[in-house]
């Protein structure tokens, strides 16, 4: 399995979903997982394969914000970093004797060109938006034509465009991620404990979107909006927002989600399907989300939350979720959808095992 993001420790936010995917796959006795990624906590049945030079390179790339961030903000540095990454990946693919390569993020499949390998390639959102980079589609088509591949977007909204671009050279199969069991266990708590609004996100201009602007009349020092996540761009945070920095999933589950009326994301950032939204839904928390494609395919408007594209719609959503009757209705629906449509990470591993089987 290939991933350019992975948590460095038990409290690191980066690539947590990759660790969950690896853990669930490694727990299955018929699978042997070898992981090429930044170094971090690893399941006892998984094997780490990145060399020390690879580890140093991946750490440095991560510290700079990753390839997509560099390409958007520092194109020259981004291009040089991308070339080195592709060279390291090609070396890894050449020396690997794995039956199937499970590659996370589209761009990491480019070094497969001409190799005649079998690969599952997840499409996660930020990589999908790189399809607009000149030459990206040409290179990916060259890789897909010369290998047997399944593209596995983690959200259905990406599927039509992927089929238009690559449907003649690869199978496209939307594959939902799973949710840790601990989040489902939170859905049975009393509604009377739910007293606050919460945003869980990296704090960047694009991830915040109009959140601060639209929220200023709704919250105050005595009734703050709570924000959890690292302030990566050192944004100025209003005084009526309580910023708690990055917290572990365990702290969110024990201390925050049981008290949350709704999870809010007015993000304008390219993403596939935010994992924290799935976790909130599993915990019976309604979602207020901007009208990103990633949010539209996750939130069932007025059933599991609200989709908002204006300040007035956002204010109405918050006021509606102040009402216990509406909140309880959406809470029940959200947890049911999370269980039925996504399930656990073991369920997700089963979905990927079915794809592996189709390639063998």
C-alpha positions in Angstrom: 0.0 0.0 0.0 1.3 3.4 -1.0 0.4 6.6 0.9 2.2 10.0 1.1 0.3 11.0 4.2 0.3 9.0 7.5 0.1 9.9 11.2 3.6 10.2 12.7 2.2 9.5 16.2 -1.0 8.5 18.0 -2.0 12.2 18.2 -1.1 13.3 14.7 -3.9 14.4 12.4 -2.3 13.7 9.1 -3.6 10.7 7.2 -5.5 9.1 10.0 -7.9 7.4 7.5 -4.9 5.7 5.9 -3.9 4.2 9.3 -7.5 3.0 9.8 -7.5 1.4 6.3 -4.1 -0.3 6.9 -5.2 -1.6 10.4 -8.4 -3.1 9.0 -6.7 -4.7 6.0 -3.8 -6.0 8.1 -6.1 -7.7 10.6 -7.4 -10.0 7.8 -5.5 -13.3 7.8 -5.5 -13.6 4.0 -3.9 -10.3 3.4 -0.2 -9.4 3.9 0.2 -5.6 3.9 3.4 -3.8 3.1 3.3 -0.1 3.6 5.3 2.7 1.9 4.4 5.9 3.7 5.7 8.4 6.2 6.8 6.5 9.3 4.3 6.2 12.2 2.4 3.6 14.4 1.9 0.4 12.5 -0.3 -2.6 12.9 1.6 -5.7 14.2 0.7 -7.7 11.0 1.8 -4.9 8.6 5.4 -4.4 7.3 7.0 -1.0 6.7 9.0 -0.8 3.4 10.1 2.8 2.9 13.9 3.3 3.1 15.4 5.9 5.4 16.0 8.3 2.5 12.4 7.9 1.6 11.3 8.6 5.1 13.3 11.8 5.3 12.0 12.9 1.9 8.3 12.2 2.9 8.8 14.0 6.2 10.2 17.1 4.5 7.4 17.0 1.9 4.8 16.7 4.6 6.3 19.6 6.5 5.9 21.7 3.4 2.1 20.9 3.2 2.2 18.1 0.6 2.4 18.1 -3.2 -1.0 19.5 -3.9 -0.4 22.5 -1.6 3.0 23.1 -3.1 1.8 23.0 -6.7 -0.9 25.6 -5.8 1.3 27.9 -3.8 4.9 27.3 -4.8 4.8 25.9 -8.3 8.6 25.5 -8.9 9.2 23.8 -5.5 6.0 21.8 -6.1 7.3 20.6 -9.5 10.7 19.6 -8.2 9.2 17.8 -5.2 6.7 16.0 -7.5 9.5 14.8 -9.8 11.5 13.4 -6.8 8.4 11.7 -5.4 7.6 10.1 -8.8 11.2 8.8 -9.1 11.1 7.3 -5.6 7.7 5.7 -6.3 8.9 4.2 -9.6 11.8 2.7 -7.8 9.5 1.3 -5.1 7.1 -0.2 -7.7 9.9 -1.8 -9.7 11.3 -3.6 -6.6 7.9 -4.6 -5.2 6.8 -8.2 -5.7 3.2 -7.5 -4.3 0.3 -9.2 -6.1 -1.6 -5.9 -6.1 -0.4 -2.3 -5.5 -2.9 -0.3 -3.5 -2.1 3.3 -4.3 -3.6 6.2 -2.5 -4.0 9.5 -4.5 -4.2 9.5 -8.3 -0.9 11.3 -9.0 1.0 8.5 -7.2 0.0 6.1 -10.0 1.9 8.0 -12.7 5.2 6.0 -12.2 3.3 2.8 -13.1 3.7 3.7 -16.8 4.7 0.7 -18.8 4.9 -1.7 -15.8 2.0 -4.1 -16.5 1.0 -4.3 -12.8 -2.3 -4.8 -11.1 -3.4 -1.7 -9.0 -6.2 -0.3 -7.0 -6.0 3.5 -7.0 -8.0 5.5 -4.5 -9.2 9.0 -5.5 -9.6 11.2 -2.5 -10.5 14.7 -3.6 -7.4 16.9 -3.7 -5.9 14.6 -6.3 -9.1 14.7 -8.3 -8.7 18.5 -8.6 -5.2 18.0 -9.9 -6.8 16.6 -13.1 -6.9 20.2 -14.3 -3.1 20.5 -14.2 -1.7 20.5 -17.8 -0.5 17.0 -18.8 -2.0 15.2 -15.7 -4.7 13.4 -17.7 -2.2 12.4 -20.4 0.2 10.9 -17.9 -2.5 9.1 -16.0 -4.0 7.6 -19.2 -0.5 6.4 -20.1 -0.2 4.7 -16.7 -3.7 3.2 -16.8 -3.3 1.9 -20.4 -0.2 -0.1 -19.5 -1.5 -1.6 -16.3 -4.7 -3.3 -15.1 -6.2 -0.8 -12.7 -9.4 0.0 -10.7 -9.9 3.6 -9.8 -11.7 3.8 -6.4 -13.0 7.3 -5.6 -14.2 7.5 -2.0 -17.3 9.6 -3.0 -19.7 9.1 -5.9 -19.6 12.7 -7.1 -16.2 12.1 -8.6 -17.3 9.1 -10.7 -18.9 10.7 -13.8 -15.8 12.8 -14.6 -13.4 9.9 -13.9 -15.5 7.7 -16.3 -15.3 10.4 -19.0 -11.5 10.7 -18.7 -10.5 7.1 -17.9 -13.5 4.8 -18.3 -12.0 3.2 -21.5 -8.7 2.3 -19.8 -9.7 1.4 -16.2 -12.7 0.3 -14.2 -14.2 3.0 -12.0 -15.7 1.7 -8.7 -16.8 4.1 -5.9 -15.7 2.6 -2.6 -16.9 4.2 0.6 -14.5 4.4 3.5 -15.6 3.1 6.9 -16.0 4.6 10.4 -14.4 3.5 13.7 -16.8 1.7 16.0 -16.3 4.2 18.8 -18.2 6.9 16.9 -21.3 4.7 16.6 -21.3 4.1 20.4 -21.8 7.9 21.0 -25.1 8.0 19.2 -27.1 6.8 22.2 -26.3 9.7 24.6 -29.1 12.1 25.9 -29.9 15.1 23.7 -30.0 17.3 26.8 -26.2 17.1 26.9 -25.9 18.7 23.5 -25.1 22.3 24.0 -22.5 23.6 21.6 -21.6 24.0 17.9 -18.3 22.5 16.7 -16.0 22.9 13.7 -13.3 20.3 13.4 -10.8 21.3 10.7 -7.4 22.4 9.8 -7.5 26.2 10.2 -6.7 27.6 6.7 -8.4 30.3 4.7 -10.0 27.8 2.3 -11.0 25.4 5.0 -12.7 28.1 7.1 -14.5 29.7 4.1 -17.0 32.3 5.3 -17.4 30.7 8.8 -16.1 33.6 10.8 -18.0 36.2 8.7 -21.3 34.3 8.8 -21.1 33.3 12.5 -20.4 36.6 14.1 -24.0 37.4 14.9 -24.8 33.9 16.2 -22.1 33.4 18.7 -20.5 35.4 21.6 -17.9 35.0 24.3 -20.7 33.6 26.6 -21.9 31.3 23.8 -18.8 30.6 21.7 -18.3 28.6 18.5 -15.8 25.8 19.3 -13.0 25.2 16.8 -10.7 22.1 16.9 -7.7 21.8 14.6 -4.2 23.1 13.9 -4.0 26.8 12.8 -1.8 26.0 9.8 -1.9 29.4 8.2 -1.8 31.4 11.5 -5.2 33.0 10.8 -6.6 35.6 13.1 -9.4 33.9 15.1 -12.3 36.0 16.5 -12.7 36.4 20.2 -16.1 34.6 20.2 -14.4 31.5 18.8 -12.8 29.1 21.3 -9.9 27.5 19.5 -8.7 24.3 21.1 -5.9 23.4 18.7 -5.6 19.8 17.4 -7.2 17.1 19.6 -7.0 13.3 19.3 -10.0 11.3 18.2 -10.3 9.9 21.7 -10.6 13.4 23.2 -13.2 14.3 20.6 -15.2 11.2 21.3 -15.0 11.5 25.1 -15.3 15.2 25.7 -16.7 17.0 22.6 -19.0 15.0 20.4 -21.4 14.0 23.2 -22.0 17.8 23.8 -22.3 18.8 20.2 -25.6 20.0 18.6 -24.1 20.2 15.1 -20.8 19.9 13.3 -20.2 22.9 11.0 -18.0 23.0 7.8 -18.2 26.0 5.4 -15.1 24.8 3.7 -14.2 25.9 0.2 -11.3 23.4 0.0 -11.1 20.6 -2.6 -11.9 17.3 -0.8 -13.5 13.9 -1.5 -15.6 13.1 1.5 -14.6 14.5 4.9 -14.0 11.6 7.3 -14.9 13.8 10.3 -18.4 14.2 8.9 -18.9 10.5 8.7 -17.7 10.2 12.3 -20.1 12.9 13.4 -23.0 11.3 11.6 -22.2 7.9 13.3 -22.3 9.7 16.6 -25.8 11.1 15.7 -24.6 14.7 15.1 -26.3 16.6 12.3 -24.1 18.5 9.8 -24.2 22.0 8.5 -22.1 22.1 5.4 -21.3 24.4 2.5 -22.5 23.3 -1.0 -19.3 21.6 -2.0 -19.8 18.4 -4.1 -18.2 16.5 -1.2 -20.8 17.8 1.2 -23.7 17.4 -1.2 -23.1 13.7 -1.6 -22.7 13.2 2.2 -25.5 15.4 3.7 -29.1 14.7 3.0 -30.5 18.2 3.2 -33.1 18.6 6.0 -32.8 14.9 6.8 -29.2 14.5 8.2 -28.3 18.2 8.2 -28.4 21.3 6.2 -26.6 22.4 3.0 -26.0 26.2 3.0 -24.8 28.5 0.3 -25.8 31.9 1.8 -25.5 33.5 5.1 -29.2 33.6 5.6 -29.4 29.8 4.9 -26.6 29.2 7.4 -28.3 31.3 10.1 -31.6 29.4 9.5 -29.8 26.1 9.9 -28.2 27.0 13.2 -31.6 28.3 14.6 -33.3 25.1 13.4 -30.8 22.9 15.2 -31.3 24.9 18.4 -34.7 23.1 18.4 -34.5 19.7 20.2 -37.3 18.1 18.0 -35.4 18.9 14.7 -32.1 17.9 16.2 -33.4 14.5 17.4 -35.0 13.8 14.0 -31.7 14.5 12.2 -29.6 12.7 14.8 -31.5 9.5 14.3 -31.3 9.8 10.5 -27.6 10.6 10.5 -26.6 7.6 12.6 -28.7 5.3 10.5 -27.2 6.5 7.2 -23.7 6.2 8.7 -24.3 2.6 9.7 -26.1 1.5 6.5 -24.1 3.3 3.8 -20.5 3.3 5.3 -20.3 0.8 8.2 -17.0 0.0 9.9 -13.5 0.0 8.6 -13.8 -3.8 8.6 -16.7 -3.3 6.1 -14.5 -1.0 4.1 -11.7 -3.6 4.1 -14.2 -6.1 2.8 -15.1 -3.8 -0.1 -11.4 -3.4 -1.0 -10.9 -7.2 -0.7 -13.6 -7.7 -3.3 -11.7 -5.4 -5.7 -8.4 -7.2 -5.0 -10.2 -10.4 -5.8 -11.5 -9.1 -9.1 -7.9 -8.3 -10.2 -6.4 -11.6 -9.3 
